[in-house]
Amino acid sequence: MSKQNTVLTIPEPGQFALEERPFPRIKPGYAIIRTEIAPVCLEGTRIWSRHEFEELFGGYRSDYPDGLGHEGVGVIEEVHPGSDFKVGDRVIVFQGDHCGQCHSCRNALSPTYCDANIHPRDGQTRVAMAGMQDWNDSESGGWAMARYRIAPQANLYRIPDELSFKHAAAANCSLGAGFSNQELMDVRAGDTVLVAGVGFIALGHIISALYRNATVIALARNPYRCDLMRRMGVAHIIDPDDSDWLEQVKALTYQGQGVDHAVECSGAAYYQERCMDAARIYGNVNFSGHMPDEKLDFVALDRVTHPAHKLSGQHDVRVLDRERLVRALLDKDLQRMIDVMVTHEFPMSRAGEAFDIQVSKQCGKIYLYTQQ
């Protein structure tokens, strides 16, 4: 009997199923990973509740009812001869494909922006995870929420022996995204970092900022997540609806000048505007979250040129940041904060419960164990 692959699907809003598919196939340059943990990103709030599928550049879709999840860690199950990896290696899988020739690939930037994730390859009609599955002539394995997945070897990173799967799994859309964006912003010890729109991306930013010995100020109202932040070590939490919220923020900064870095992690214009208000002259404003159809209306002269703000944003981890990220993951206090952030862990067979909890917002980061 040939080996099969169990794949998580959401055929209709609020319903999930585990379906048997053919075992993945790969071309040279790719590996098959036996996934151990597939963290939940936006699958619950977007696909589970509304069957709303994310579109990438050019309007191409990145996920489908039977194509869920992009984060993960696991063990190499199969590679072609001559690979730099071997069967049994424990690896972090950084999301997306790898063409090796585009601007992002050549400059060790984020694989999210690889041309293979933006434009179909010759003879293909799909991109990103779906395009990677099609490129390998495989009927399964493009996504993380499955027992086995396909990954470009260029997007694998060996997990040090002393690092657990649980802590390594924070390397994508939680700590990883926050860490890489803060490398981009050059967050340093002693800086002030305002974090708004608090979900798992914001919690990752908070962990990264505290690891760097920066002062964190959070704009937040959700009592559950405020408690998580306090347990991590955040001393300053301000209600963004307070009439004097901005005065409270500035009072915590050097000479009242505003924060060095303001990070918005939900995609909500409400918080994006507050981040732009709070950043000091020549400060960084970073958008790490996104929300479909949300628009921010501003005058560039007032919001960018006059305050000399530097605007930035990216979805995940640059290749050039991976080693520093993994070294940070070995820090015991950082691991303690990850343990606070990961509030729920479920076998993939109970995915519906995981998605319902994510929709409730009474959670931090949620992990699915795909072999269960």
C-alpha positions as CSV (number, residue, x, y, z in Angstrom):
1,M,0.0,0.0,0.0
2,S,1.5,3.4,-1.0
3,K,2.1,6.1,1.5
4,Q,-0.6,8.8,1.8
5,N,-0.7,12.3,3.0
6,T,-3.3,13.6,5.5
7,V,-4.3,17.2,4.6
8,L,-6.4,19.6,6.6
9,T,-9.2,21.3,4.6
10,I,-11.9,23.9,5.3
11,P,-14.5,22.9,2.7
12,E,-17.1,25.4,4.1
13,P,-16.9,28.2,6.7
14,G,-16.9,26.6,10.2
15,Q,-16.2,23.1,9.0
16,F,-13.0,21.2,8.6
17,A,-12.0,17.8,7.4
18,L,-8.9,15.6,7.2
19,E,-8.5,14.2,3.7
20,E,-6.2,11.6,2.4
21,R,-4.2,12.6,-0.6
22,P,-1.3,11.1,-2.6
23,F,2.1,11.4,-0.9
24,P,4.0,14.5,-2.2
25,R,6.5,14.3,-5.1
26,I,9.5,16.6,-5.4
27,K,12.0,17.7,-8.0
28,P,15.7,18.3,-7.2
29,G,16.2,21.4,-5.0
30,Y,13.1,20.5,-2.8
31,A,12.6,18.3,0.2
32,I,9.6,16.5,1.8
33,I,9.1,17.4,5.4
34,R,7.3,15.4,8.0
35,T,5.6,18.4,9.7
36,E,5.5,18.3,13.5
37,I,4.0,21.8,14.3
38,A,2.0,24.0,12.0
39,P,1.3,27.3,13.8
40,V,-2.0,29.0,13.1
41,C,-1.7,32.3,11.3
42,L,-4.8,33.9,9.8
43,E,-6.5,30.6,8.8
44,G,-9.1,30.9,11.6
45,T,-10.1,34.6,11.4
46,R,-10.0,34.6,7.6
47,I,-10.8,31.2,6.1
48,W,-12.5,29.4,9.0
49,S,-15.0,32.2,9.7
50,R,-15.5,33.8,6.3
51,H,-14.0,31.6,3.6
52,E,-12.0,34.6,2.6
53,F,-8.8,33.7,0.8
54,E,-5.8,36.0,0.7
55,E,-4.7,37.5,-2.6
56,L,-1.0,38.3,-3.3
57,F,0.5,40.6,-5.9
58,G,-1.4,40.6,-9.2
59,G,-4.5,39.1,-7.5
60,Y,-3.2,35.5,-7.3
61,R,-4.4,33.5,-4.4
62,S,-2.0,32.0,-1.8
63,D,-4.4,29.6,0.0
64,Y,-7.4,27.4,-0.8
65,P,-10.0,25.3,1.0
66,D,-7.5,22.4,0.8
67,G,-4.4,24.6,1.0
68,L,-3.9,25.8,4.6
69,G,-0.9,27.0,6.6
70,H,2.6,28.2,5.7
71,E,4.5,28.1,9.0
72,G,6.1,25.1,10.4
73,V,8.9,22.8,11.8
74,G,9.5,19.2,11.1
75,V,11.9,16.4,10.1
76,I,13.2,15.8,6.6
77,E,11.5,12.7,5.1
78,E,12.9,12.7,1.6
79,V,15.5,14.6,-0.5
80,H,17.3,13.9,-3.8
81,P,20.8,12.6,-3.9
82,G,23.4,15.3,-3.6
83,S,21.3,17.4,-1.2
84,D,23.0,19.4,1.6
85,F,20.3,18.0,3.9
86,K,19.8,14.4,4.9
87,V,16.8,12.4,6.0
88,G,16.2,12.9,9.7
89,D,17.4,16.5,9.9
90,R,15.2,18.7,12.1
91,V,14.4,21.9,10.2
92,I,12.5,25.2,10.3
93,V,10.6,25.7,7.1
94,F,10.5,29.4,6.1
95,Q,7.4,30.0,4.0
96,G,7.2,30.3,0.2
97,D,9.1,29.2,-2.9
98,H,12.6,30.0,-4.1
99,C,13.5,30.7,-7.7
100,G,17.1,31.7,-6.9
101,Q,17.3,34.4,-9.6
102,C,15.0,37.3,-8.6
103,H,15.9,40.4,-6.5
104,S,14.7,38.9,-3.3
105,C,16.6,35.6,-3.7
106,R,19.8,37.2,-4.9
107,N,19.9,39.6,-2.0
108,A,18.9,37.2,0.8
109,L,15.6,38.9,1.5
110,S,12.3,37.4,2.4
111,P,11.1,34.4,0.3
112,T,7.6,35.9,0.4
113,Y,8.8,38.3,-2.3
114,C,10.4,35.7,-4.5
115,D,9.1,36.0,-8.1
116,A,7.8,32.4,-7.8
117,N,5.4,33.7,-5.1
118,I,4.3,36.7,-7.2
119,H,4.3,35.5,-10.9
120,P,3.4,32.1,-12.3
121,R,6.3,30.1,-13.7
122,D,6.2,29.0,-17.3
123,G,3.3,26.7,-17.9
124,Q,1.7,27.4,-14.5
125,T,-1.4,29.3,-13.4
126,R,-0.9,29.4,-9.6
127,V,1.8,31.0,-7.4
128,A,3.2,30.7,-3.9
129,M,2.4,27.5,-2.1
130,A,0.0,26.3,-4.8
131,G,2.6,27.1,-7.5
132,M,5.3,25.2,-5.6
133,Q,3.1,22.1,-5.4
134,D,2.2,22.3,-9.1
135,W,5.9,22.9,-10.0
136,N,6.8,19.6,-8.3
137,D,4.0,17.8,-10.2
138,S,2.5,16.8,-6.8
139,E,-1.1,16.3,-5.7
140,S,-0.3,17.3,-2.1
141,G,2.3,19.0,0.1
142,G,2.2,22.6,-0.8
143,W,1.1,23.8,2.6
144,A,2.0,23.3,6.2
145,M,-1.3,21.9,7.6
146,A,-0.6,18.4,6.4
147,R,1.4,15.5,7.7
148,Y,3.9,16.0,4.9
149,R,4.8,19.2,3.0
150,I,7.1,20.3,0.2
151,A,9.8,22.9,0.9
152,P,12.6,24.4,-1.2
153,Q,15.9,23.5,0.4
154,A,16.9,27.1,0.2
155,N,14.1,27.9,2.8
156,L,15.1,25.3,5.3
157,Y,17.2,25.9,8.4
158,R,18.6,23.2,10.6
159,I,17.4,23.4,14.2
160,P,20.2,23.2,16.7
161,D,20.1,20.0,18.9
162,E,19.4,22.0,22.0
163,L,16.4,23.9,20.5
164,S,12.9,22.3,20.9
165,F,10.4,22.2,18.1
166,K,8.0,24.4,20.2
167,H,10.5,27.2,20.4
168,A,11.8,26.8,16.8
169,A,8.2,27.1,15.5
170,A,8.1,30.7,16.6
171,A,10.5,31.5,13.8
172,N,7.8,32.6,11.3
173,C,4.7,34.6,11.8
174,S,5.2,35.6,15.4
175,L,8.7,36.2,16.7
176,G,10.3,35.7,13.3
177,A,8.3,38.5,11.6
178,G,8.8,40.8,14.5
179,F,12.5,40.0,14.8
180,S,13.2,40.5,11.0
181,N,11.2,43.8,10.9
182,Q,13.2,45.0,13.9
183,E,16.4,44.2,12.2
184,L,15.1,46.2,9.3
185,M,14.4,49.1,11.7
186,D,17.6,48.7,13.6
187,V,16.0,48.5,17.0
188,R,18.6,48.9,19.7
189,A,19.0,48.7,23.5
190,G,17.5,51.7,25.1
191,D,15.1,52.5,22.2
192,T,11.3,52.9,22.8
193,V,9.1,50.6,20.7
194,L,5.3,51.3,20.5
195,V,3.3,48.2,19.6
196,A,-0.3,48.5,18.5
197,G,-2.9,46.0,17.2
198,V,-1.9,43.3,19.6
199,G,-2.2,39.7,18.3
200,F,0.4,37.1,17.7
201,I,2.5,39.3,15.3
202,A,2.5,42.0,18.0
203,L,3.5,39.5,20.7
204,G,6.4,38.5,18.5
205,H,7.5,42.1,18.2
206,I,7.2,42.5,21.9
207,I,9.4,39.4,22.5
208,S,12.0,40.7,20.0
209,A,12.0,44.2,21.5
210,L,12.4,43.0,25.1
211,Y,15.2,40.6,24.0
212,R,17.0,43.7,22.5
213,N,16.6,45.5,25.9
214,A,14.2,48.1,24.4
215,T,11.4,49.7,26.3
216,V,8.0,48.5,25.1
217,I,4.8,50.5,25.2
218,A,1.7,48.7,24.1
219,L,-1.6,50.2,22.9
220,A,-4.1,47.5,23.9
221,R,-7.6,46.9,25.3
222,N,-8.0,43.1,25.2
223,P,-7.7,42.0,28.9
224,Y,-6.5,38.5,27.9
225,R,-3.7,39.7,25.8
226,C,-2.8,42.5,28.2
227,D,-2.2,39.8,30.8
228,L,0.1,37.9,28.4
229,M,2.1,41.1,27.8
230,R,2.5,41.7,31.5
231,R,3.7,38.1,32.0
232,M,6.3,38.7,29.3
233,G,7.5,41.8,31.1
234,V,5.7,44.7,29.4
235,A,5.4,47.5,32.0
236,H,3.5,50.1,30.0
237,I,0.1,49.3,28.5
238,I,-2.1,52.2,27.4
239,D,-5.7,52.2,26.3
240,P,-5.8,53.7,22.8
241,D,-9.3,55.1,23.5
242,D,-8.0,57.3,26.3
243,S,-8.3,60.9,25.4
244,D,-4.8,61.5,26.5
245,W,-3.3,58.3,25.1
246,L,-0.6,60.2,23.1
247,E,0.4,62.3,26.1
248,Q,0.8,59.1,28.1
249,V,3.0,57.6,25.4
250,K,5.2,60.6,25.0
251,A,5.7,60.9,28.8
252,L,7.5,57.5,28.6
253,T,10.0,58.7,25.9
254,Y,13.2,60.7,26.0
255,Q,12.4,64.4,26.6
256,G,8.8,63.6,25.5
257,Q,9.8,63.5,21.9
258,G,7.8,60.4,20.9
259,V,8.8,56.8,20.3
260,D,11.8,55.7,18.3
261,H,9.8,52.9,16.6
262,A,6.1,52.5,16.2
263,V,4.8,49.1,15.0
264,E,1.3,48.4,13.8
265,C,0.5,44.6,13.7
266,S,-3.2,44.3,12.8
267,G,-3.6,46.3,9.6
268,A,-6.3,48.5,11.2
269,A,-6.2,52.1,10.1
270,Y,-7.2,53.1,13.6
271,Y,-3.9,51.8,15.0
272,Q,-1.8,52.8,11.9
273,E,-2.8,56.5,12.5
274,R,-1.9,56.3,16.1
275,C,1.5,54.8,15.3
276,M,2.2,57.7,12.9
277,D,1.1,60.2,15.6
278,A,3.4,58.6,18.2
279,A,6.7,58.3,16.3
280,R,9.3,61.0,17.0
281,I,10.9,63.1,14.3
282,Y,13.0,60.8,12.1
283,G,11.3,57.9,13.8
284,N,10.4,54.5,12.3
285,V,6.8,53.5,11.5
286,N,6.4,49.9,10.6
287,F,3.3,48.1,9.3
288,S,3.7,44.4,10.1
289,G,0.0,43.4,9.9
290,H,-2.6,43.6,7.1
291,M,-6.4,43.6,6.8
292,P,-8.2,43.1,3.5
293,D,-9.8,46.2,2.1
294,E,-8.6,48.4,4.9
295,K,-7.3,51.8,3.7
296,L,-5.2,54.5,5.4
297,D,-5.9,58.0,4.2
298,F,-3.2,60.5,4.8
299,V,-1.3,63.5,3.4
300,A,2.3,62.4,2.7
301,L,3.6,65.9,3.5
302,D,2.1,65.9,6.9
303,R,2.7,62.2,7.8
304,V,6.0,61.5,6.1
305,T,7.9,64.5,4.9
306,H,7.4,67.0,7.7
307,P,8.1,64.4,10.5
308,A,10.8,62.7,8.4
309,H,9.3,59.4,9.2
310,K,10.7,56.2,7.7
311,L,7.9,53.8,6.6
312,S,8.6,50.1,6.4
313,G,6.9,46.8,6.4
314,Q,7.4,43.2,5.4
315,H,5.5,39.9,5.9
316,D,8.1,37.5,7.3
317,V,11.8,36.7,7.8
318,R,14.7,37.8,5.5
319,V,17.2,35.1,4.7
320,L,20.0,37.4,6.0
321,D,18.3,37.5,9.5
322,R,17.8,33.7,9.9
323,E,21.0,33.0,11.8
324,R,20.6,35.9,14.3
325,L,17.0,34.8,14.8
326,V,17.9,31.2,15.6
327,R,20.6,32.3,17.9
328,A,18.0,34.5,19.7
329,L,15.7,31.4,20.0
330,L,18.4,29.8,22.1
331,D,18.0,32.5,24.8
332,K,16.3,31.1,27.9
333,D,14.4,34.2,28.7
334,L,13.2,34.6,25.2
335,Q,12.0,30.9,25.3
336,R,10.1,31.8,28.5
337,M,8.3,34.6,26.6
338,I,7.5,32.2,23.7
339,D,6.0,29.8,26.3
340,V,3.7,32.7,27.4
341,M,2.8,33.6,23.8
342,V,1.8,30.0,22.8
343,T,-1.4,29.8,24.7
344,H,-3.0,26.8,23.0
345,E,-1.8,23.6,21.4
346,F,-4.0,21.1,19.6
347,P,-3.7,18.0,17.5
348,M,-4.6,18.7,13.9
349,S,-7.6,16.4,14.4
350,R,-9.1,19.1,16.6
351,A,-8.4,22.0,14.3
352,G,-11.9,23.4,14.6
353,E,-11.4,24.1,18.3
354,A,-8.2,25.9,17.5
355,F,-9.8,28.1,14.9
356,D,-12.8,28.9,17.1
357,I,-10.4,30.0,19.9
358,Q,-8.4,32.2,17.4
359,V,-11.7,33.9,16.3
360,S,-12.5,34.6,20.0
361,K,-9.2,36.6,20.4
362,Q,-8.8,34.9,23.8
363,C,-5.5,33.5,22.8
364,G,-1.9,34.3,21.9
365,K,-0.3,32.0,19.3
366,I,-1.9,28.6,18.6
367,Y,0.0,25.5,17.5
368,L,-1.4,22.5,15.5
369,Y,0.4,19.2,15.9
370,T,0.0,17.7,12.5
371,Q,0.9,14.1,13.3
372,Q,-1.9,13.8,15.8
